[in-house]
Amino acid sequence: MTPTHHASKGYTLIDLLMVLALIGVVSAVALPGLQGVALSMRVGQGAREVERELQSARLAAVSSNRPVRVRFNCPEAGAYRLVELLGTARAPVADDAAADRCSPVVYPFPPADRNPLTLPNLDGPVRRLPQGVTFSAAATLEFWPDGSVHQQVGTETPWLPLGANGATITVTRDGRTRSVMVNGLGKIQLQS
């Protein structure tokens, strides 16, 4: 009878430690890149959500035949809200400029009633950018029933139509930015 030699099956402790060390090194190198990707995704998500809210405002203004505004950093930084203009573009009601105009308590969503005589009926919910993302450039925009977009430059009433350059709403976090361009004819475009 000859002795048989059995080969050892499995991994040694040194093999496992080498694999764990390799995984640790690869993770340490890849982690900052993955964090940057996640950050860029949050900024992009914020810009897409703002673009959708602007599209909704334009649609609400055209379909209801009422001017609608999108207010930024309202009621706090990083928040925005679609609000129906109180009064008319030529003669807004004094309450329309009140600091609490963005308050969901004073102007709830959904409205208490849908009676066209008791405005506002088109105010939307307060929306917020993803955590840590802020507006670095944004001014209130007003969409008119003809689809055009207006912005207040001084104290004029009605607000002036956007010029040839339009308006840019920029969201940012840690040096990463995305912008939404809006022109006077109501074209809304997410910028890369």
C-alpha positions in Angstrom: 0.0 0.0 0.0 1.4 3.3 -1.0 0.8 6.4 1.0 -1.4 8.9 -0.7 -0.7 12.6 -0.5 -3.8 14.8 -0.1 -3.5 18.3 -1.4 -4.7 20.9 1.0 -7.9 22.6 -0.2 -8.9 26.1 0.8 -7.1 29.4 1.5 -4.5 30.3 4.1 -4.8 33.1 6.5 -2.1 35.0 4.5 -4.2 34.7 1.3 -7.2 36.1 3.0 -5.2 39.0 4.5 -3.7 39.9 1.1 -7.2 40.0 -0.5 -8.5 42.2 2.3 -5.5 44.5 2.0 -6.1 44.8 -1.8 -9.8 45.6 -1.3 -8.9 48.2 1.3 -6.4 49.9 -1.1 -8.9 49.9 -4.0 -11.7 51.3 -1.8 -9.4 54.1 -0.5 -8.6 55.1 -4.0 -12.2 54.9 -5.4 -14.1 56.5 -2.5 -13.3 60.1 -3.2 -14.4 59.6 -6.8 -17.6 58.0 -5.8 -18.3 60.8 -3.4 -17.8 63.3 -6.2 -20.2 61.3 -8.4 -22.9 61.3 -5.7 -22.4 65.1 -5.2 -22.8 65.7 -8.9 -25.9 63.6 -8.9 -27.5 65.7 -6.1 -26.8 68.9 -7.9 -28.2 67.5 -11.2 -31.3 66.2 -9.4 -31.9 69.7 -7.9 -31.6 71.4 -11.3 -34.0 68.9 -12.9 -36.5 69.4 -10.2 -36.3 73.2 -10.6 -36.7 72.8 -14.4 -39.8 70.7 -13.9 -41.3 73.3 -11.5 -40.7 76.0 -14.1 -42.4 73.9 -16.7 -45.3 73.4 -14.3 -45.6 77.1 -13.7 -45.7 77.9 -17.4 -48.3 75.3 -18.0 -50.4 76.5 -15.0 -50.3 80.1 -16.3 -51.3 79.2 -19.8 -54.0 76.7 -18.9 -55.6 78.9 -16.1 -55.2 82.2 -17.9 -53.6 83.6 -14.7 -50.0 84.9 -14.1 -48.0 82.4 -12.0 -44.6 83.1 -10.2 -41.9 80.8 -9.1 -40.1 82.2 -6.0 -36.7 81.0 -5.0 -35.2 80.8 -1.5 -38.7 81.0 -0.3 -39.7 80.6 2.5 -36.0 79.7 3.4 -32.7 79.1 1.6 -32.9 76.1 -0.8 -36.7 76.1 -1.0 -38.9 77.3 -3.9 -42.6 77.5 -4.6 -45.0 78.1 -7.4 -47.4 80.8 -6.4 -50.4 82.4 -8.2 -50.1 86.1 -8.7 -52.7 87.9 -6.5 -54.4 90.6 -8.5 -53.2 91.2 -12.0 -49.8 91.7 -13.6 -50.6 95.4 -14.0 -52.1 95.8 -10.5 -50.9 93.1 -8.0 -52.5 93.0 -4.6 -50.3 94.3 -1.8 -50.4 90.9 -0.1 -48.6 89.4 -3.2 -45.4 91.0 -2.1 -45.8 90.0 1.6 -42.9 88.0 3.2 -45.4 85.3 4.1 -46.4 84.7 0.5 -44.4 81.5 0.5 -45.8 80.3 3.8 -47.7 77.0 3.4 -49.5 77.9 6.6 -50.9 81.3 5.4 -51.2 80.1 1.8 -51.8 76.3 2.0 -51.4 73.7 -0.6 -53.9 72.4 -1.6 -56.0 75.6 -1.3 -59.0 75.7 1.0 -61.3 76.0 -2.0 -61.1 76.1 -5.8 -63.4 79.1 -6.1 -62.0 81.4 -8.8 -63.2 84.4 -6.8 -61.1 83.5 -3.8 -57.4 83.5 -4.9 -55.0 81.9 -4.8 -56.0 78.6 -6.3 -52.8 77.6 -8.1 -50.2 77.7 -5.3 -48.0 74.6 -5.2 -46.3 73.0 -2.3 -43.0 74.3 -0.9 -40.3 72.3 -2.6 -36.7 71.9 -1.4 -33.4 71.2 -3.1 -31.5 68.1 -2.2 -29.6 68.3 1.1 -26.7 70.7 0.9 -27.6 72.1 -2.6 -28.3 75.8 -2.7 -29.3 78.5 -5.2 -26.3 80.6 -6.2 -28.3 82.6 -8.6 -32.1 82.8 -8.8 -34.7 85.6 -9.0 -38.5 85.3 -9.0 -39.9 84.6 -12.5 -43.4 85.4 -13.6 -45.1 83.3 -16.3 -48.0 85.0 -18.1 -51.0 83.3 -19.8 -49.4 83.9 -23.2 -46.4 81.7 -22.1 -44.0 84.6 -21.9 -41.7 85.1 -18.9 -41.2 88.3 -16.9 -38.8 89.4 -14.2 -38.9 92.5 -11.9 -35.8 94.6 -12.4 -36.8 97.6 -10.3 -40.2 98.6 -8.9 -42.0 98.6 -12.2 -45.4 97.1 -12.6 -46.1 95.0 -14.7 -42.7 93.2 -14.6 -40.6 93.5 -17.7 -40.3 90.6 -20.2 -37.0 88.8 -20.0 -34.4 90.2 -22.3 -32.5 88.4 -25.1 -30.2 86.7 -22.5 -33.1 85.4 -20.5 -32.6 84.4 -16.9 -30.4 81.7 -15.3 -31.3 79.7 -12.2 -28.1 78.1 -10.8 -27.9 75.4 -8.2 -24.6 74.6 -6.5 -22.8 72.5 -3.9 -19.1 72.3 -3.2 -18.1 73.9 -6.5 -20.4 71.8 -8.6 -23.1 73.8 -10.4 -26.0 73.2 -12.8 -28.1 75.8 -14.5 -31.6 76.2 -15.9 -32.0 78.8 -18.6 -35.3 80.5 -19.2 -35.9 82.9 -22.1 -38.6 85.5 -22.6 -40.7 83.3 -24.8 -40.9 80.7 -22.1 -38.4 78.2 -23.4 -36.9 76.4 -20.4 -33.7 74.4 -20.8 -31.5 72.5 -18.5 -27.8 73.4 -19.1 -25.0 70.8 -18.9 
